[in-house]
Amino acid sequence: MSTVNVNGVRAATRKGLLEWLGGTEAEVVCLQETRADDKQLATALAPVLDDGWSLASAEPAAKGRNGVAVLSRAEPAAVRIGFGSDEFDDSGRYLEADFDHDGHALTVASLYLPSGEANTPKQDEKDRFLAEFGPFLAERASRGREMVVCGDWNIAHAEADIKNWKGNLKSSGFLPHEREWLTGIIGDGTPWTDVVRALHPGVDGPYSWWSYRGKAFDNDAGWRIDYQVATSALADRAADARVERAATYDARWSDHAPVTVRYAA
């Protein structure tokens, strides 16, 4: 299973997304920040849809912003857009797809959490999202169904998740209250697991986002903000995880890299 913020699906398909999809072994790929309505998304992804991939998407109400999707090799049994929020359900930030086959019942969600900007209305919006989304995740975990929330969470949880953590203590994405909120989701004793960190304990990164500015990518001065957050039973089946970082700056088709986890059957 893979997740990636494509930073505009139409641009990404021109730069290499389609080739990456043609070579991936993932059964499910979650996309964020498609910046496309449902028709534009289907058109951009037409070559892989013609190859048999199924597409579920949540287009944004605001043109050219947000947008999430789930590509899968098997047709979902059910698809749901939003998480019961009057403010955010039409913003193209959350989508769930159910898969029920081979004796497994699994829900896969694609999430694009707001990015925020400290001390601005954008941060207020992000904080409102967190306030609603936290209880929703608690309710989802209580159902006992295997589930994974894949996506761009826009929060680096710990110092190991951001290269220049000292210089970002007052930056959105690394604010104390954001990190505390995420601890409440994936910390010890919670029903959710940060799968990549569980498989890569005690190391810096692996980062999944690098600014296009300066030498951030070349110097691996990144942030780990793209997660696969799974319920305990599913997390226990995670065999390996990796960030599919491009070999060179020029080979990137997004400022994010795919985060891929292999779950044992």
C-alpha positions as CSV (number, residue, x, y, z in Angstrom):
1,M,0.0,0.0,0.0
2,S,1.3,3.4,-0.9
3,T,0.4,7.0,-0.2
4,V,1.6,10.2,-1.8
5,N,0.8,13.9,-2.0
6,V,1.0,14.5,-5.8
7,N,1.1,18.3,-5.6
8,G,-1.3,18.6,-8.5
9,V,-2.2,15.4,-10.4
10,R,-2.1,16.9,-13.9
11,A,1.4,18.2,-13.4
12,A,2.5,14.9,-11.7
13,T,1.3,12.8,-14.6
14,R,3.4,14.8,-17.0
15,K,6.4,14.4,-14.8
16,G,6.4,10.7,-14.0
17,L,3.4,9.7,-11.8
18,L,1.9,7.4,-14.5
19,E,5.2,5.6,-15.0
20,W,5.5,5.1,-11.2
21,L,2.0,3.7,-11.1
22,G,2.8,1.4,-13.9
23,G,5.7,-0.1,-11.9
24,T,4.3,-0.2,-8.4
25,E,3.4,-3.5,-6.8
26,A,1.0,-1.7,-4.4
27,E,-2.6,-3.0,-4.4
28,V,-3.9,0.4,-3.1
29,V,-2.5,3.9,-3.7
30,C,-3.8,6.9,-1.8
31,L,-3.4,10.3,-3.5
32,Q,-3.6,13.8,-1.9
33,E,-3.7,17.3,-3.2
34,T,-4.9,16.3,-6.6
35,R,-6.1,19.8,-7.3
36,A,-8.6,18.4,-9.7
37,D,-12.3,17.7,-9.9
38,D,-13.5,14.2,-10.5
39,K,-13.6,14.5,-14.3
40,Q,-10.2,16.1,-14.5
41,L,-8.7,13.5,-12.2
42,A,-10.2,10.6,-14.3
43,T,-8.8,12.2,-17.4
44,A,-5.4,12.6,-16.0
45,L,-5.3,9.0,-14.7
46,A,-7.0,7.5,-17.8
47,P,-4.0,5.4,-18.8
48,V,-3.9,3.5,-15.5
49,L,-7.7,3.3,-15.3
50,D,-7.6,1.7,-18.7
51,D,-5.2,-0.8,-17.3
52,G,-7.7,-1.9,-14.7
53,W,-7.2,0.4,-11.7
54,S,-10.4,1.5,-9.8
55,L,-10.7,5.1,-8.8
56,A,-12.6,6.7,-5.9
57,S,-12.2,10.4,-5.4
58,A,-13.3,13.4,-3.3
59,E,-13.1,16.5,-5.3
60,P,-12.8,19.9,-3.5
61,A,-15.5,22.5,-3.5
62,A,-12.9,25.2,-4.1
63,K,-11.5,24.9,-7.6
64,G,-7.9,23.9,-7.9
65,R,-7.3,23.1,-4.2
66,N,-7.1,20.0,-2.1
67,G,-8.6,16.8,-3.5
68,V,-8.0,13.2,-2.4
69,A,-8.4,9.8,-4.1
70,V,-7.9,6.1,-3.6
71,L,-6.6,4.0,-6.6
72,S,-7.1,0.3,-6.1
73,R,-6.7,-2.9,-8.1
74,A,-9.9,-4.2,-6.7
75,E,-13.2,-2.4,-6.7
76,P,-14.1,-1.0,-3.3
77,A,-17.2,-2.4,-1.6
78,A,-18.2,1.0,-0.4
79,V,-16.9,4.6,-0.6
80,R,-17.5,7.5,1.9
81,I,-16.5,11.1,1.5
82,G,-15.8,13.2,4.6
83,F,-16.0,12.4,8.3
84,G,-19.3,14.1,9.3
85,S,-18.0,17.6,9.4
86,D,-20.2,20.5,8.3
87,E,-17.2,22.6,7.6
88,F,-14.8,20.1,6.0
89,D,-16.8,17.3,4.2
90,D,-16.9,19.1,0.9
91,S,-13.3,20.3,1.0
92,G,-11.7,17.3,-0.6
93,R,-9.7,16.3,2.4
94,Y,-10.9,12.9,3.5
95,L,-12.2,9.7,1.7
96,E,-12.7,6.2,2.9
97,A,-12.9,3.0,0.8
98,D,-13.9,-0.4,2.1
99,F,-12.4,-3.6,0.8
100,D,-13.8,-7.0,1.7
101,H,-12.2,-9.9,0.1
102,D,-10.0,-13.0,0.8
103,G,-11.4,-13.1,4.4
104,H,-10.2,-9.6,5.2
105,A,-12.3,-6.6,6.0
106,L,-10.3,-3.4,5.5
107,T,-11.0,0.3,5.4
108,V,-8.4,2.5,3.6
109,A,-8.7,6.3,4.1
110,S,-6.9,9.1,2.1
111,L,-6.3,12.2,4.2
112,Y,-5.1,15.7,3.3
113,L,-4.9,17.5,6.7
114,P,-4.8,21.3,6.4
115,S,-1.3,22.8,6.3
116,G,-1.9,25.8,8.5
117,E,0.2,28.9,9.0
118,A,1.1,29.9,12.6
119,N,-0.8,32.9,14.0
120,T,-3.1,33.2,10.9
121,P,-6.7,32.2,10.1
122,K,-5.2,29.2,8.2
123,Q,-3.9,27.8,11.5
124,D,-7.3,28.4,13.1
125,E,-8.8,26.3,10.3
126,K,-6.3,23.6,10.9
127,D,-7.0,23.6,14.6
128,R,-10.7,23.3,13.9
129,F,-10.0,20.3,11.7
130,L,-7.9,18.6,14.4
131,A,-10.7,19.2,17.0
132,E,-13.2,17.4,14.9
133,F,-11.0,14.7,13.4
134,G,-9.5,13.4,16.6
135,P,-12.9,12.2,18.1
136,F,-13.8,10.8,14.7
137,L,-10.6,8.6,14.6
138,A,-11.4,7.4,18.2
139,E,-14.8,6.3,17.1
140,R,-13.4,4.6,14.0
141,A,-10.9,2.6,16.1
142,S,-13.6,1.5,18.5
143,R,-15.4,-0.4,15.6
144,G,-12.8,-3.2,15.7
145,R,-12.4,-3.2,11.9
146,E,-8.9,-3.1,10.4
147,M,-8.3,0.4,9.1
148,V,-5.4,2.6,7.8
149,V,-5.4,6.3,7.4
150,C,-2.9,7.2,4.7
151,G,-1.9,10.6,3.7
152,D,-0.4,14.0,4.3
153,W,-1.0,14.7,8.0
154,N,1.0,18.0,7.8
155,I,2.5,17.4,11.3
156,A,6.0,16.2,12.1
157,H,5.4,14.3,15.3
158,A,8.9,14.4,16.9
159,E,12.3,15.9,16.5
160,A,13.4,12.8,14.5
161,D,10.7,13.6,11.9
162,I,12.1,17.0,10.8
163,K,15.7,17.8,9.9
164,N,15.8,21.4,11.1
165,W,13.5,20.9,14.1
166,K,15.2,23.7,16.1
167,G,14.5,26.2,13.4
168,N,10.8,25.2,13.1
169,L,9.6,25.3,16.7
170,K,7.2,28.1,15.9
171,S,6.2,26.8,12.4
172,S,2.9,25.2,11.6
173,G,3.4,21.5,11.3
174,F,5.7,21.4,14.4
175,L,3.8,23.5,16.9
176,P,3.6,22.0,20.4
177,H,-0.2,21.6,20.4
178,E,-0.2,19.9,17.0
179,R,2.4,17.4,18.1
180,E,0.5,16.8,21.3
181,W,-2.6,16.2,19.3
182,L,-0.8,13.6,17.2
183,T,0.6,11.9,20.3
184,G,-3.0,11.5,21.4
185,I,-3.7,9.6,18.2
186,I,-0.5,7.5,17.8
187,G,1.2,7.6,21.2
188,D,1.7,4.7,23.5
189,G,-1.5,3.2,24.7
190,T,-3.6,4.5,21.8
191,P,-5.4,2.2,19.3
192,W,-3.5,3.7,16.3
193,T,0.1,3.0,15.2
194,D,2.4,5.1,13.1
195,V,3.5,2.2,10.9
196,V,6.6,3.7,9.4
197,R,8.0,4.8,12.8
198,A,7.2,1.4,14.3
199,L,9.3,-0.2,11.6
200,H,12.1,2.4,11.7
201,P,12.5,3.3,15.4
202,G,15.2,5.5,16.7
203,V,16.3,7.0,13.4
204,D,15.9,10.4,11.8
205,G,13.2,10.3,9.1
206,P,12.8,8.7,6.7
207,Y,11.6,12.1,5.4
208,S,8.8,12.3,2.8
209,W,8.6,16.0,1.9
210,W,11.3,18.4,0.9
211,S,10.9,22.0,-0.1
212,Y,11.6,22.9,-3.7
213,R,13.6,25.9,-2.4
214,G,17.4,25.8,-2.1
215,K,19.1,22.4,-1.6
216,A,16.6,20.9,0.7
217,F,16.2,17.7,-1.4
218,D,19.9,17.3,-2.1
219,N,20.8,17.7,1.6
220,D,17.9,15.5,2.7
221,A,16.6,18.4,4.8
222,G,13.1,17.2,4.9
223,W,10.0,16.6,7.0
224,R,8.2,13.3,7.7
225,I,4.6,14.3,7.4
226,D,3.2,11.5,5.2
227,Y,2.0,8.6,7.4
228,Q,0.2,5.3,7.3
229,V,-1.6,5.2,10.6
230,A,-3.1,1.8,11.2
231,T,-5.3,0.1,13.8
232,S,-3.3,-2.3,16.0
233,A,-4.2,-5.6,14.3
234,L,-3.2,-4.2,10.8
235,A,-0.1,-2.6,12.1
236,D,1.0,-5.9,13.5
237,R,1.0,-7.3,10.0
238,A,3.2,-4.5,8.6
239,A,6.3,-6.3,7.2
240,D,8.4,-3.4,5.8
241,A,8.1,0.2,5.0
242,R,10.0,2.6,2.8
243,V,9.9,6.1,1.4
244,E,10.4,6.0,-2.4
245,R,12.7,9.0,-2.6
246,A,13.6,10.0,-6.2
247,A,17.2,9.3,-7.1
248,T,17.8,12.9,-8.2
249,Y,16.1,16.3,-7.8
250,D,15.2,16.3,-11.5
251,A,13.5,12.9,-11.2
252,R,10.9,14.2,-8.7
253,W,7.3,14.4,-9.8
254,S,6.1,15.9,-6.5
255,D,7.7,17.7,-3.6
256,H,6.5,14.6,-1.6
257,A,7.7,11.0,-2.1
258,P,5.5,7.9,-2.0
259,V,5.4,6.1,1.4
260,T,4.9,2.4,0.8
261,V,4.2,-0.3,3.4
262,R,3.9,-4.0,2.7
263,Y,1.4,-5.8,4.9
264,A,1.5,-9.5,5.3
265,A,-1.6,-11.5,4.5
